[in-house]
Amino acid sequence: MGKIVTVGKAGKQRRYCSQAQYCLLVLLVPTLLFLLGAGALTTQAHTNSPQFLTSQGSIPVFQDEYKLGETFKIGNLQYRIDSVRTSTGKTEIRSPRQGNVYLFVNLTIENKSLSDVEVRSVIGFKLKDSNGQSQESSLGAFLGAKNHIDGTIRSAEAISGELGYEVSQEAKEFSLIVIPDPLDSKAKNVSVKLSIDK
C-alpha cells in the first residue's frame, strides 16, 4: 500500500500511492471514460464505417428534411415516422402542465446492418417547434408513450414505438430531429416535419 512520511517540523503527513496503485489509476480512468462514451451512443455509432456501408450496396440519395410517413435511411438504419397523436393527459398517469399537451410520435426503425445496434430515445431524437425552440420530454410524456424506442435492434429486425414530449397546446408545427450518432461531429442529422390538428 502507501507509506506515510513525516515532513518538516509541523508534523504534516503526506500519503503516497504505491507504484501499483498509480498504474491501476492510470489504466482505469481512461478505460472508464472510454466505456462511458461508448455506452452513450444512441443509434448507430459503428454502422457508418466504410466496411458496413460497402456491404449494404448503394445508398439512396440523402436529403435533410422528410415528411410524416416517408421512409429514410441513415447509415444502416431505416426510419419511418408513422403517426403523431396528442393527449391532454386524462388517460395518462400524470397530466401535463397548464396550457400543455403530450405529443407522441410513433416511429419504426429497421436495422439493415449485419450487426446489432443500440438505440436511445433520450439522446437520439430532439423535437423543436416552428420557432426552433426545443421541446422537452417530461415524466408524464415518458410514462404515456407506448413501446419506448430504446434498446437493441438485432440485425435485419425492426422496432416500433413512441417518443413522448410535452408541448404547448398552441403549437401545431414541429420538426423531429434524428441524431444518428451524437458523438460523431461529422454525422448528418435529419429533420422530419410534423403537423398536428388539435
N, C-alpha and C positions, 0 to 999 in steps of 0.2 A: 504494500500500500504506500502511502506517502510518509514522509518523515517530517517531524516538527523541529524547527531550528529556532533558537533564540537569537534575536538580532538586537544589537546595541544595548544601551543602559536602560531604556524604557521598558524592557521586558516584553515587547510585542512579539507575537508568534506568527510565523508565516507557514502556510501549508503548501507543500509542493506535490505535484502529481508525479506518480512514478512514470517511467517511460511507457509501460504497458497501458496505463490509463490514458496517457496522452495519445498514443497511437489509436486506441479504441475510439476516442473522441474525434480525432481527425478523420477516421473512416466512417463513423456512424452519422455525423452531421450531414455530409454531402449525400450519403445514401438515403437518409430520411427526407431530405429536400427533394431528391430525385423521385422517390416513391410518392410523396405528396403531390408533386407536379404531375406525375403520370396518372395518378388516381383522379385528378381533377378534370381530365379530358372528358368532353361531353359526347361527341358523336363519333368521329372517325379519324382520330389522330394519325393512325398508321395507314389508312386506306388511300391517302393522297400520294403515296410513294409511287415512283415510276413502275416498279415491278407489279403492283396491283393494277395500275391503270392500263398497262400494256396487255395484261392478261384478260382484261374485260373487253377488248376490241375498241371500236371507235366511240368517242364521247360526243354526245349531242351538243349542238350549239348552245352556248351559255348565255343567258340573259340575266339582268339584275332584278327584274320585277315580274311577278306572276300574279294570277288571279285565283280566286276560290275555285277549286275543282281541277285546276291544271296540275299535271304531274311534272316534276323537275328532278334532276339528278345533280347531286354534289358529290364528287368523288365516286364512291361505290354505294352511296345511299340514295335511294329514290324516295322522294317525298310527295305527298298529295294532301292538301287541306280539304277535307271532306265537307265539313259544315261548321256553322257558328251558331251558338244559341246563347240567350241571356236568361238570367234568373234574378228575381227580386229577393231571393233568399228564403221565401216562405217554405219551400220544400227542402231547404238545406239545413245543416246542423247549426250554422251560425249565419246571421243576417249581415249584409253589407252595411257600411256606414251610411248615414243620412245623405240622400242625393246620389247614391251609387247603386250599381247593379253588378252582378257577376257576369263575366263574359267567358264562355267556354269554347275553345277551338278544338274541334275534333280532327285528328290527322292520322295518316298512315305512313309508316316508314318501312321501306323494304331494303334489306341488306343484299346487295348484288355482289359482294366480295366473296372470297374463298375462306375468310376467317370471321370470327365473331367480333361484334362491335358494341361498345358501351354507349348508351345514350342517357343524358341527364337533362331534364326539362328546365331546371333552375338556371343553368348557365348555357344551355344550347339554344334558347329562344328568348327574344325580347319582344314586347308589344309596345308600339308607340301610337299615339293618337295623331290626328291630322295636323296638329301643331308641332309634332315632333317630341312631345312630352312622353317619357317612359311611363308605362302603366305598371303598377306593382301587383304582384301576386300577394294574396292575403291568406290567412289561415282558413277562413271560410271558403274562399275560392278553391284552395288546395283540397279541402275536405269534400267539396261538392263535385269535383272533377271525377269523371268515370274513367277507370282504367288509365292510371297515370302513365305518361310516356317516360318511363325510367327503367333502366335495366340493360340486360344483354340481349342483342338481336343476333341470333345464330345465323350462320351462312345460309343464304337462299331463303330466309324466312322474313316475315313482316310482323310488325306490331301496330295496333291501332289503339288510340286512347285520346284523352283530352288534356289540354293545358288550361288552367284556370287563372283568371285575372279579375281584379276589382276595378271597375271603370266608372266614370261619370255617366249618369243617365242621359245627359245631353249629347254625349259623343256618339257619332254614327259611323265614322270612317277611321279605320285603323290600318297599321302595317305590322305584320308579324315578321320579325327579323329572324332568319335561321342562321345560326352561327355554327358552321361545321367543325371548327377547331379553334377554341378561344386562346390556345397557346401558340398558334401559328399566325404571326403578323401578316403573312402573305396570303392566308386563306381568304377567299372572297365570300362575303355574306350575301344572302339572298333575301329579298323582301317580297311578301305576299300581301296584296291589298285585300282588306276585308271590309265589307259594308254590312251593317245590321239595321233592320227595320224594327222599331220598338213600338 
